Amino acid sequence: MTLTTIELYQCYYEYPDPTAVQLPPAQVVRTVEFSLPYAATGDVTYTIDRQGTLLHLVSVMLANGTRSNAMDGVRLVANINDTIYSLNPFIIAQLLTEMSNSSAQDTGVVELPLWHAGENPSSYDDRDVIDTEVLTTLQWIPTITSGTTLGTGTNFWNTLRRVVVDFAPAGVGPNL
């Protein structure tokens, strides 16, 4: 019989006491896309669902089946009559997007990046994010320029929104 040395190790993880340690929130980031058809010029109202904290809005305007910059401006309105953001004239929206992304904006694209208040891409700062659950309504309203050529069934305001949604209410589960 030969002499053999055996080393034993134990490695384990113990769930920390939630009364002594703050655990990360139980949240998920949702990206939702919605396509809103329109048939006339003027205001096109997209009502944002009351769900979570709004981080980012990106919209693409299609008029007569093609991307178009034929917008007078875009507004973000809370509770029907409180204008939070007014990107009017449309050139302001284009300049803000180009400044925050360091590249030229594509035709018909409008972006409202609420998640980086410092205007540095990918540097999170939640100063401007909007809790949609505390508002009665939140609307993203482009104003389509009068005289824009519109087709039948080919005009859309496509919007992508990014929100943070809590899994469980505060005081339940890991969000104690």
C-alpha positions in Angstrom: 0.0 0.0 0.0 1.3 3.5 -0.9 0.9 6.6 1.1 -1.5 9.0 -0.6 -2.4 12.6 0.4 -6.0 13.7 -0.2 -7.1 17.3 0.1 -10.7 18.0 0.6 -12.3 21.4 0.0 -15.8 22.7 0.5 -17.2 25.6 -1.5 -20.7 26.9 -0.8 -22.9 29.9 -1.3 -25.3 31.1 1.3 -28.1 33.4 0.5 -27.5 36.6 2.5 -29.9 37.9 5.1 -32.1 40.4 3.2 -32.5 42.5 6.4 -28.7 43.1 6.5 -27.8 43.2 2.8 -29.5 45.1 -0.1 -30.1 42.7 -2.9 -30.3 43.7 -6.6 -33.8 44.6 -7.7 -35.9 41.9 -9.5 -36.3 43.7 -12.8 -36.3 43.0 -16.5 -35.6 45.4 -19.4 -38.4 45.1 -22.0 -38.1 46.3 -25.6 -41.6 46.7 -27.2 -42.3 47.7 -30.8 -45.6 49.1 -31.9 -46.8 50.2 -35.4 -49.4 52.9 -35.5 -51.1 53.5 -38.9 -52.3 57.0 -39.8 -54.3 58.4 -42.7 -54.1 62.2 -42.4 -51.5 64.9 -41.7 -51.4 66.7 -38.4 -50.9 65.1 -34.9 -50.6 61.3 -34.7 -51.0 60.3 -31.1 -49.2 57.1 -29.8 -50.2 56.4 -26.2 -47.5 54.7 -24.3 -48.6 51.9 -22.0 -48.4 52.4 -18.2 -45.7 49.9 -17.5 -42.4 50.4 -15.8 -39.8 53.1 -16.2 -39.3 54.5 -19.7 -35.7 54.6 -20.8 -35.7 55.1 -24.5 -38.0 55.9 -27.4 -37.1 55.4 -31.1 -39.6 56.1 -33.9 -39.5 55.8 -37.6 -42.0 57.6 -39.8 -43.3 56.0 -43.0 -45.3 58.0 -45.4 -46.6 56.4 -48.6 -44.4 53.3 -47.8 -41.0 55.1 -47.5 -39.2 56.8 -44.7 -39.8 60.5 -44.5 -38.7 63.6 -42.6 -42.0 65.3 -43.3 -42.6 66.2 -39.6 -43.0 69.6 -38.1 -41.9 68.3 -34.7 -42.5 65.6 -32.0 -43.8 66.0 -28.5 -43.8 63.9 -25.4 -46.9 64.8 -23.4 -47.9 63.6 -19.9 -51.5 63.7 -18.6 -53.0 65.0 -21.8 -51.8 68.6 -21.4 -48.3 68.7 -19.9 -45.6 68.8 -22.6 -42.4 67.3 -21.2 -40.4 67.4 -24.4 -41.0 69.4 -27.5 -38.7 68.7 -30.4 -40.0 71.4 -32.7 -39.0 72.1 -35.4 -38.0 68.6 -36.4 -34.4 69.7 -37.1 -33.9 69.9 -33.3 -34.7 66.2 -33.0 -32.2 65.4 -35.8 -29.4 67.5 -34.1 -29.9 65.9 -30.7 -29.8 62.4 -32.2 -26.7 63.2 -34.1 -25.0 64.7 -31.1 -25.8 61.8 -28.8 -24.8 59.1 -31.3 -21.9 60.9 -33.1 -23.3 59.9 -36.5 -25.8 61.3 -39.0 -29.4 60.5 -38.3 -31.3 58.2 -40.8 -34.2 59.6 -42.7 -37.5 59.5 -40.7 -35.9 58.5 -37.4 -36.6 60.3 -34.1 -34.9 59.2 -30.9 -35.4 60.3 -27.3 -32.7 58.6 -25.2 -33.8 59.3 -21.6 -31.4 56.9 -20.0 -28.2 58.9 -20.6 -28.7 62.4 -19.3 -25.0 63.3 -19.7 -25.4 63.0 -23.4 -22.7 60.4 -23.5 -23.8 57.2 -25.2 -23.8 54.1 -22.9 -23.1 56.2 -19.8 -26.3 55.5 -17.7 -27.8 58.3 -15.7 -31.4 57.9 -14.7 -32.1 61.6 -14.2 -34.5 61.9 -17.2 -36.2 58.5 -17.1 -39.9 58.5 -16.7 -42.0 56.3 -14.3 -45.0 55.6 -16.6 -47.0 54.1 -13.8 -47.4 57.4 -11.9 -48.9 59.2 -14.9 -52.4 59.0 -16.1 -51.3 59.0 -19.8 -48.0 59.4 -21.7 -48.2 60.3 -25.4 -45.5 60.5 -28.1 -47.0 62.8 -30.7 -45.4 63.6 -34.1 -47.0 66.4 -36.2 -47.0 65.3 -39.8 -46.4 68.2 -42.2 -49.4 69.5 -44.1 -49.2 68.6 -47.8 -47.2 65.3 -47.2 -48.1 62.7 -49.9 -49.9 59.8 -48.1 -50.8 56.5 -49.5 -53.6 54.1 -48.5 -52.5 51.6 -45.8 -48.8 52.6 -46.3 -48.4 55.3 -43.6 -47.0 54.2 -40.2 -45.5 55.7 -37.1 -43.3 52.7 -35.9 -42.1 53.1 -32.3 -39.7 51.1 -30.2 -39.7 51.8 -26.5 -37.4 50.4 -23.9 -38.7 50.1 -20.3 -37.5 48.6 -17.0 -40.3 46.5 -15.4 -40.2 45.3 -11.8 -40.8 41.5 -11.3 -42.3 41.9 -7.9 -43.6 44.9 -5.9 -41.4 46.4 -3.2 -41.4 44.3 0.0 -41.9 41.0 -1.9 -39.1 38.6 -2.6 -35.6 40.0 -3.1 -36.9 43.6 -3.2 -37.5 43.7 0.6 
